[in-house]
Amino acid sequence: MKTLLSCLFLSLVIFMISCQTEKSQVLNIQNVIIPDTSSTNSNYLSNRSPLTSSVLIKLPVGAVTPENWLKVALERQANGLMGNLGEISAWLQEEDNAWLSEDGTGSWGWEEVPYWLKGYGNTAYILKDEEMIAETKKWIEAALSSQRPDGNFGPKMIGKDGTQDFWSNMIMLYCLQSYYEYSGDEWVINFMSRYFKYQLQVPDEEFLSKSHYWQRIRGGDNLHSVFWLYNRTGEEWLLNLAEKIHRNTAPWSKRDNTLEEIGNWKETREGTDWPSWYSNLVDWHNVNVAQGFRELSTILPVKP
């Protein structure tokens, strides 16, 4: 009984101390629109001048080591469909694949390979899976080796009007950026610099043309990679390319769009009465809307 009373007394004392501690603490809670960006992060790369300071900074791939349920989820992806897609997908077959060919030709060579490789490679780097890293490097080195003398690269996606479809290259740039963050291979920096110089010299009327629907809608992906390189090299001509990409990308901030401005071949149906809100966005495809946010969020940090 004496022991029980002693325990109860000790618990009461601890409780009273904890209550007193809470009362003595001063909580300073503030509502802010964005985090403070008055100082530059010294640990991770962020926006250079004249871009405004980064509100949030993406950590380089591999900077965070997953544990517990997150690690299990990634391992399930690696052991499941994503990790074994190459065994069943026609798009990932090596034979006649434009992403693996030296001249950029082949039956398989659009968005499917880089879409898959983007997640596959990141998973490989995070899990430090040597077999997956080797498979990733095979595709990465093929893309890097495909660069032509003019700086262009990848499958030759040329439309009937003679203009290039840049969309699939935009996704592959993400794969290359992750590879650089993992490996530090300067080949990526030189490669991207040459490619963006090529894009800079393409006439506006041939750049992100409406004849290739996805590239015009998703130009923000290209813009994001330009800023990624600028923050590493500081080459000012990249800001000129950024303005050019923004100028030729679908106007996501515009309202009262006409069907001609929207330009979606699936939406110009004769005899259809569109609701009043339809013209408020240049596109209503949910994936495009998500990527449209990327276009606005990357161009807005540029100071006038």
Secondary structure, 3 states (H helix, E strand, C coil): CHHHHHHHHHHHHHHHHHHHHHHHCCCCCCCCCCCCCCCCCCCCCCCCCCECCCCCCCCCCCCCCCCHHHHHHHHHHHHCHHHHHHHCCCCCCCCCECCCCCCCCCCECCCHHHHHHHHHHHHHHHHCCHHHHHHHHHHHHHHHHCCCCCCCCCCCCECCCCCECCHHHHHHHHHHHHHHHHHCCHHHHHHHHHHHHHHHHCCHHHCCCCCCHHHHHCHHHHHHHHHHHHHHHCCCHHHHHHHHHHHHCCCCCCCCCCHHHHCCCCCCCCCCCCCHHHHHCCCCCHHHHHHHHHHHHHHCCECC
